[in-house]
Amino acid sequence: MISVAIVDAETPGNVGTIARAMKNFGLEELLLVDPPELDRDGEAYGFAGQAREDILPNAREVDFEYLVENYHTVGTTAITNEDARSHVRYPFRTPREMADSLDGVAGDTCLVFGRERVGLTNEEMAALDEVCSIPASADYPVLNLGQAATIVLYEFRTLTVEETQLPDPTHDRAPDDQIEGLHEQFGAFLEAIDHPEEKRGKARRLWRRLLGRAHPTDREVVTLRGIFRRARQRAER
């Protein structure tokens, strides 16, 4: 299942616009982190179209940590012209490339959209599994939050609109809590081998991005966790 999360939205109208786009393209679960007041007589419900009947009333308020712990998370951001030396936002996929990479992968994914003015912070991006960015003119690459979400959800329609959805997944991604456990074991491994402390943050972000693109299976995660556990024990001896 693919869900949508909006982090710290400032404008109720954008929340309504995104809910409407979700309705257009077959998504149902909306998660809100620090949302504005969504008055039933206000612009959120006014902009939501038919999504005012189900998606908006059923939206759940959660914290950011809940997203990281319970979903394969895809952060959305403007292109930043950064390269492989920067592990926070790189590498990114376009919405179409991201949808293609998730096609046939079982498990819950959440598309995470940030604030109208500043998007997602570097700290938030570092905690997410993958990065999605919309190619736009270098002269003005920043899109309105509602517009950006509509473009991304349109490109994901092949996964969410029933007429074009594959009937059965061909790749079972490991549960998100197991993947998060693997991230924690990697961090403990870095400590055990005395990896330079000032480099651990970048190493963990690089590892998260790598694992996020790989969509490891349950067996692969179990195997890697076992390897890191034995490696850490040996290093500590």
C-alpha positions as CSV (number, residue, x, y, z in Angstrom):
1,M,0.0,0.0,0.0
2,I,1.2,3.5,-0.8
3,S,0.3,6.3,1.8
4,V,0.9,10.0,1.7
5,A,2.3,12.1,4.6
6,I,2.5,15.9,4.8
7,V,4.9,17.3,7.3
8,D,4.2,20.6,9.0
9,A,2.0,22.1,6.3
10,E,1.3,25.8,6.8
11,T,-1.7,26.2,4.4
12,P,-4.9,24.1,4.9
13,G,-5.6,24.6,1.2
14,N,-2.5,22.6,0.2
15,V,-3.7,19.7,2.5
16,G,-7.0,19.7,0.7
17,T,-5.3,19.9,-2.7
18,I,-3.2,16.9,-1.9
19,A,-6.2,14.9,-0.6
20,R,-8.0,15.6,-3.9
21,A,-5.0,14.4,-5.9
22,M,-4.9,11.3,-3.8
23,K,-8.6,10.7,-4.6
24,N,-7.8,11.2,-8.3
25,F,-5.0,8.7,-8.4
26,G,-6.3,5.9,-6.1
27,L,-4.6,6.6,-2.7
28,E,-6.5,6.5,0.5
29,E,-4.3,6.9,3.6
30,L,-3.3,10.4,4.5
31,L,-0.9,11.0,7.5
32,L,-0.4,14.5,8.9
33,V,2.7,15.6,11.0
34,D,2.0,18.8,12.9
35,P,-0.9,19.8,10.6
36,P,-2.7,23.2,10.6
37,E,-6.3,23.4,11.8
38,L,-8.5,21.7,9.3
39,D,-11.9,23.3,9.7
40,R,-14.7,21.5,7.9
41,D,-15.9,24.9,6.7
42,G,-12.4,26.0,5.7
43,E,-10.3,25.9,2.6
44,A,-8.9,22.4,3.2
45,Y,-12.3,20.8,2.8
46,G,-13.2,23.4,0.1
47,F,-10.2,22.4,-2.0
48,A,-10.6,18.6,-1.4
49,G,-13.4,17.8,-3.8
50,Q,-14.8,14.4,-3.2
51,A,-11.9,13.7,-0.8
52,R,-13.7,15.7,1.8
53,E,-16.0,12.7,2.2
54,D,-13.4,10.1,3.2
55,I,-9.7,10.9,2.9
56,L,-9.7,14.2,4.9
57,P,-12.0,13.0,7.7
58,N,-10.0,9.8,8.1
59,A,-6.5,11.5,8.0
60,R,-4.4,10.4,11.0
61,E,-2.1,12.7,12.9
62,V,1.2,11.1,13.6
63,D,4.8,12.1,14.5
64,F,7.7,11.9,12.1
65,E,9.3,9.0,13.9
66,Y,6.1,6.9,13.3
67,L,6.7,7.3,9.5
68,V,10.3,6.2,9.7
69,E,9.5,3.2,11.9
70,N,6.4,1.9,10.0
71,Y,6.9,2.6,6.3
72,H,9.4,2.5,3.5
73,T,9.7,6.2,3.2
74,V,10.2,8.3,0.1
75,G,11.1,11.9,0.7
76,T,10.3,14.5,-2.0
77,T,12.6,17.5,-2.6
78,A,13.7,20.0,-5.3
79,I,16.8,19.1,-7.2
80,T,19.8,20.5,-5.3
81,N,22.7,19.9,-7.8
82,E,24.5,18.0,-5.1
83,D,26.6,15.0,-6.1
84,A,27.7,11.6,-4.6
85,R,29.8,13.4,-2.0
86,S,26.6,14.6,-0.3
87,H,24.7,11.7,1.2
88,V,21.7,13.6,2.6
89,R,19.8,14.2,-0.7
90,Y,21.7,12.2,-3.2
91,P,21.1,10.1,-5.2
92,F,17.5,10.9,-6.1
93,R,15.0,9.4,-8.6
94,T,12.4,11.2,-10.6
95,P,8.8,10.3,-9.7
96,R,8.5,8.0,-12.8
97,E,11.8,6.3,-12.0
98,M,10.7,5.9,-8.3
99,A,7.3,4.4,-9.3
100,D,9.1,1.9,-11.7
101,S,11.5,0.9,-8.9
102,L,8.6,0.1,-6.6
103,D,6.5,-1.7,-9.2
104,G,6.0,-5.3,-7.9
105,V,7.5,-4.6,-4.5
106,A,5.3,-5.7,-1.6
107,G,5.1,-3.7,1.6
108,D,3.9,-0.3,2.8
109,T,5.5,2.8,1.3
110,C,4.9,6.4,2.3
111,L,5.4,9.4,0.1
112,V,6.6,12.2,2.4
113,F,6.0,15.9,1.5
114,G,7.5,18.7,3.4
115,R,6.7,22.4,4.2
116,E,5.7,24.9,1.7
117,R,8.7,27.2,2.2
118,V,11.6,25.0,3.2
119,G,10.4,21.4,2.4
120,L,12.0,18.7,4.5
121,T,15.0,19.4,6.6
122,N,18.4,17.7,6.0
123,E,17.9,15.9,9.3
124,E,14.5,14.6,8.2
125,M,15.8,13.6,4.7
126,A,18.6,11.7,6.3
127,A,16.1,9.5,8.2
128,L,14.2,8.6,5.1
129,D,14.9,5.6,2.8
130,E,14.8,7.2,-0.7
131,V,14.7,10.6,-2.3
132,C,12.3,11.6,-5.1
133,S,12.7,14.9,-7.1
134,I,10.8,16.5,-9.9
135,P,13.0,17.8,-12.7
136,A,12.2,21.4,-13.4
137,S,13.8,24.5,-14.9
138,A,17.1,25.4,-13.2
139,D,15.9,29.1,-13.3
140,Y,12.9,28.2,-11.0
141,P,12.9,24.6,-9.8
142,V,10.7,25.1,-6.7
143,L,7.1,24.0,-7.1
144,N,4.0,24.8,-5.0
145,L,3.4,21.9,-2.5
146,G,0.1,21.0,-3.9
147,Q,1.4,21.0,-7.5
148,A,4.4,18.9,-6.6
149,A,2.3,16.3,-4.8
150,T,-0.1,16.1,-7.8
151,I,2.8,15.5,-10.2
152,V,4.3,12.8,-8.0
153,L,0.9,11.0,-7.4
154,Y,0.2,11.1,-11.2
155,E,3.4,9.3,-11.9
156,F,2.6,6.7,-9.2
157,R,-0.9,6.0,-10.8
158,T,0.4,2.8,-12.4
159,L,0.8,1.4,-8.8
160,T,-2.4,2.8,-7.3
161,V,-5.1,2.9,-10.0
162,E,-6.7,-0.5,-10.2
163,E,-7.0,-0.8,-14.0
164,T,-3.2,-0.7,-14.4
165,Q,-2.1,-2.3,-11.2
166,L,-0.2,-5.6,-11.3
167,P,-2.3,-8.4,-9.7
168,D,0.4,-9.9,-7.6
169,P,3.7,-8.6,-6.2
170,T,6.8,-10.3,-7.4
171,H,9.2,-9.1,-4.7
172,D,8.4,-9.2,-1.0
173,R,10.3,-6.4,0.8
174,A,11.2,-7.1,4.4
175,P,9.0,-5.6,7.2
176,D,10.0,-2.0,8.0
177,D,10.8,-2.7,11.6
178,Q,13.3,-5.3,10.5
179,I,14.9,-2.9,8.1
180,E,15.1,-0.3,10.9
181,G,16.7,-2.9,13.1
182,L,19.3,-3.5,10.4
183,H,20.1,0.3,10.3
184,E,20.6,0.2,14.1
185,Q,22.9,-2.8,13.9
186,F,24.9,-1.0,11.2
187,G,25.3,1.9,13.6
188,A,26.4,-0.4,16.4
189,F,28.9,-2.0,14.0
190,L,30.5,1.3,13.2
191,E,31.0,2.0,16.9
192,A,32.4,-1.5,17.4
193,I,35.1,-1.1,14.7
194,D,35.8,2.5,16.0
195,H,34.8,4.1,12.7
196,P,35.7,7.9,13.1
197,E,32.9,9.4,15.0
198,E,32.7,12.5,12.8
199,K,32.1,10.2,9.8
200,R,29.5,7.9,11.3
201,G,26.6,10.2,10.4
202,K,27.5,10.3,6.7
203,A,28.2,6.5,6.7
204,R,24.8,5.8,8.1
205,R,23.0,8.1,5.6
206,L,24.9,6.4,2.8
207,W,23.9,3.0,4.1
208,R,20.2,4.1,4.5
209,R,20.1,5.4,0.9
210,L,21.7,2.2,-0.4
211,L,19.3,-0.1,1.5
212,G,16.4,2.1,0.5
213,R,17.1,1.6,-3.2
214,A,17.7,-2.1,-2.8
215,H,14.3,-3.1,-1.2
216,P,15.9,-6.1,0.6
217,T,13.8,-9.2,1.3
218,D,13.2,-10.6,4.7
219,R,15.8,-13.3,4.1
220,E,18.4,-10.8,3.0
221,V,17.8,-8.6,6.1
222,V,18.0,-11.6,8.4
223,T,21.3,-12.6,6.8
224,L,22.8,-9.1,7.0
225,R,21.7,-8.7,10.6
226,G,23.4,-12.0,11.5
227,I,26.6,-10.9,9.7
228,F,26.7,-7.5,11.5
229,R,25.9,-9.2,14.8
230,R,28.9,-11.6,14.5
231,A,31.1,-8.9,13.1
232,R,30.3,-6.6,16.0
233,Q,30.9,-9.4,18.6
234,R,34.3,-10.2,17.1
235,A,35.3,-6.6,16.9
236,E,34.4,-6.1,20.6
237,R,36.5,-9.1,21.6
